[in-house]
Amino acid sequence: MQKLFYVRLASFDAPLAQCALEQGAHALVLPAGCMKEVAKLGLIDVIAEDGDMQLGKAVLDIHIKDKADEQRAAEAGVPVIISNDNWSIIPLENLIAAGATIIQSVDTADKARLALETMEVGAAGACLNAKSAQDIIDTATVIRSANNEKLDIVTATIESIEQVGIADRVCIDTTSILQPGQGALIGDSSAAMFLVHNENVENEYVNARPFRINAGAVHAYARLPDGKTCYLSEMRAGKRMLTCDPAGNTFPVTIGRTKIERRPMLLIKAKTSDKTVSLQLQNAETIRLTTPDGGWISATQLKVGDDVLAYTEAAGRHFGMKIDETITEC
């Protein structure tokens, strides 16, 4: 699950609140009476007695002094921001083990990292007691890193390339500039996906569009954050999708728009050590797969025996959620 980032301000401070907004904080924790001032800066949830998320009801704020406080946090049934007199990881470990949704109060980025890694599962998030903009920036970096999955990318060897006629394909324009080697994980099966390269490659026919991924036919699966998938036909503006680099580092990005158009397609099949990977991609020079050296190869230049990058996992999805079920896809 996505780790939450809250920023607590002892009193309303416009520059610090603006910094939290710009760094992607999920909510500000503030005293009562600050809602109008926050609204002047932008749209962000406020946790306060009179906030969007009412402190004391939607979110609890519990200072852990003894076992009774710990028990109250464990039984809250809502997210709980916990703090301690002295930094101690033991209450957090106990509450994680109890299954509570705990946001650990921290005053440094290092303590946020420790809270998010505790017992491997980690706290549900961190609430930074912010003193400076740099505190917010450093902690936001830790949160983003914790939210970026690291995937095992494997090599797949091309077995066949076949023209399959006209189909509806989906072109995804993200709101981010993608780097060389980055792309999206797309496949005919949720168990095996190609790393489809973005369009940041210059060529003589069209300008590079480093925000774009020409992803494949409408039926294909795309990997999303938090281990989810969806069909390419379900991609919409504002939806979050996952991009990935050749090392398996992932980066959630936001979709700006999608275009579904009728185009000639190629069915590409490849083999990893234990799975077949397939995908229908547009039959055009500007559509590319990613190679093991971090480069790219055009779909129209692929040959049997070429190596490309892929991602595989156990099959089994229900409405995009991974499940333990026997499923055969072909």
N, C-alpha and C positions, 0 to 999 in steps of 0.2 A: 504494500500500500504506500501511497505517496506520503512522505514525511511533511508535516506541517511546520510553518515558520511564523511564529507570532513575535511581535515587537512590543515590549511594554515601555511606556513613557510615564514617568512620575507626574508630569503635567504636560499639557499640549505644547509641543515644540514643532512649528511648521517645517523647518528644514529637516529635522530628523524624521518626521512623519512622511515628508515628501521622499526622502531617501528610502524609507521602508517600502513605499509604494513602488518606486522605480526598481527596487531590488527584488520585487516579486513576493513580498510578505503576504501571507494569507489573511492576516488580521492584525489590528492594533489593539493593545490592551491599555485602556485609558481610564482616568477618573470620569465620573458623570459630568455631563454638560459640555462635551467636546464635539458632539455630532455635527453641528453646523460648520465648525472650523475644518473638520476633516472633509466634509462634502465640498468645500472650496478647492481642495487639492485634487480630488479624483475619486474613483469608486474603489473602496476597500472596506471589508467588514470591520466593525468596531465591537470589541468585547468590553462592555461596561454595564453598569446598573441600568442605564437607559440606552444601551447599544443595540445593534442589529442582532447580536448574540448576547442575551441577557446574562450578565455575570451573577452567579448564584442560582441560576436555573439551567440555561442552555450549556453553560460552562461553569465549573466550580474552580475556586482558587483556594487550595488547601496548603497550609504551612505544616510540614511534617515535624512534629516535636516528639511524638511517641507512637506506640503501636496502635492506639485508638485512632489517631489521625490517619495512619496508614490503612486501617480497616475501613474507615469512612471513605477514603479515596477508592479503595478496591470495590466497594459496593455502590458507588455513585450512579452508575448507569449512564453517565454522560461524560464527555471529555473533562479531564481534571488537570489544571495547571498546578504542579507541585513545586514547593521550594523547601529548603532545608536551612537550619541555622549554620551548619558547617557542611561543605560539599561532601556528600556521601552517596555512594552508588547503591548501597544495600537496599534502601526503601524502593528505589527504582527497579532493582532486580525482582524484589518481591511482588511489586505491582504488575510488572510485565508478566511474571509467572501466573498471576491471578487473572490475566486477560483484560485488565483495565486499559482504557484509552488515556494514556498519560503524556502530557506535555511537560517536559522538564524545564524549570527555570534555570537559566545559565547567565553568566556575565562575560563569557569569552567564547570565541569560536572553537577553541580547543575543548572546552567543556561540552559544547554542543555536539562535537564529533564523538566524544566519549559516550554521551547519552544516547546517540543514535546507533552506536555499535554495541551497547551493553547486551550481553547474552545473545549476541548475533542478531536477534530480532530488533532490538533497539526500542527506544521510546517512540511514540507516535509522532513526536515532533519536539521542537525546542522553542521556548519563550525567552527571548533575549531581553535582559534588563539593559536597555541601550543607553550609553553615555556619550557616544560619538557616532558620526556617520561611518567611520572606518570599522567600528564594531559591527554595524549592520551589514556593511559590504562583505566583511570577512565571514560572518556567520551565514549570510546568504549563499556564499560560495560553498560552504560546507553542506548546506541543505541541498543545493542543486546537485552536488556530487553524490550525496546519499540517494537522491531520487533517480540517478542515472544508472540503469542496469548495466552489468558487464556480461555479455553473451559470448558463448563459445562458437566462434566462426570456423567453418571447416571448408576444405577444398572439395569441389564437385567437378567431375570430368564429363564433358559434353558427350552424349551418346547419340543424339539425333537432333536435326533441325528440319522442320517440315512446314511448308506453306499450307495454311488452313483456311484461307479465304477472308472475307470481310467479317468484322465483329465490332462490338462497341468497346472502345478502350477508354481508360480513365487517365487523364493528365492532371497531376496534383501540383498546384502552385502553393508553396508554403510562404509564411511571412518571415522566413529566415534566409540568409545567404549561406548556402551549403559549401563546404570545403571539398577540394579534390579527394576522392575516395569515399566520401559520404554518400549514402543513399538510403533506400527504404528496403525492408525485408518483405518480399512479395512472393506468393506461391499459390499453385492450384490446391495445395494441401496445407493445413496449419502445421503439419508435422515437418515440412521441408520447404524452405523459401530461398530464393535467390537474393543476393544483395544487388538491387537495381540501382545503378549509378545515377547521380543527378546530372542536369544538363549544363554544367559549368565548363564544358569543353568547347573551345573555339573551333569553328569549321567554316568552309567556304560558302556554305549554303544558308545558314541562319546564325544570328548572334547567339552567344552563350547566354543561358538563362539559369544562373546558379541557384535560383530559388525553386526550380521546377524538377519534378520527377515524373517521367512518362512511365506509369506504373504497370499497365497491363490490362487485360480484359476485365469486364465488370464483375465476373464471378469470383475472381481471385481474392485470397486473403491478404490482409496487410497487418503487420505487427503494430500494436499500440503500446503505450506505457502500461505498467502494472501487470504485464503478462497477458494482456487481452489481445484479441484480434477483431477485425470486422471485415466485411466484404468491401471491395473497392467501390461498389455501387452506393455504399452507405457513407462515403466520405463527404463531408460538408464543411463549409466555411465555419471557422471557430472550433472545430473538432481538433483534438490533440492526436498527433501520430508520432511514431518513433522513427528517428533516423539513426543510422549506425555507420561506424567507420570500419576499415578492414581489421582492426584489432579487437572489435567487439564492443568498443565504447559506444554507448547510446546517448542520444540527445533528443528529448521530447521537443517537438515544434508544433506550431499552430498552422492549420490550413487556412489559406486566404481565399482560395476558390478551387473548384474542380471543373474540368471540362470533359464531357463524354461525347465522343465523336466516332463515326463509322470509319474504320481504317483497315487496310490489309494486315493480316497477322501471321506470326510465326509461332509454332508450337515448339518450344525448346525443352529438351529433356536431358538430365545429367544424373550422374550416380556418385553419391558419397560412399563412404566405407560400408554403410548399412541401409541407405535410403535412396529412393528415386526422387529427384527434384524436377518439377515441371512448371511451366508458365507460358501463357500466350502473351507475347509482346508484339508491339507494332513493328511491321516490316519496314524499317527506316534506319538510315545510317546514324541518326542522332540518338537512338535508343541503345543503351549500353549496359552491360554487366560489369562487375568489378572483378579484377584479377588478383591473384594471391600476392603480387608485389605492390598492391595498392593502386594500380593503374586501372585501365578500363579497356574493354573491347566491344566494338559495335555489334549489335545483334545480326547485322547483315554480313559481318566478317567472321562470325563464329564457324569453327570447323569441328568435326568429330575428333575428340582427343584433347581439345583445349581445356584448360583448367580455369575455373571461376570460383567465386566465393559464395557460400550458402550458410544457412542456419537450420539446424534440425532439432527436434524435440519429440517427446511422445505425443502421438495423435490423441485427439479427443477434445472437442469443443462443444459447448451448448450456449448459444447466443453470445459467442465470443469469449466465454469463460472456460478456462481449462478444467476438464473433469477426468476422472478415472473411469473410462468406459471403453469397451471394445468397439472400435470403429474402423471400417475399411473404406478408403477413398481411392478411386482409380479413374 
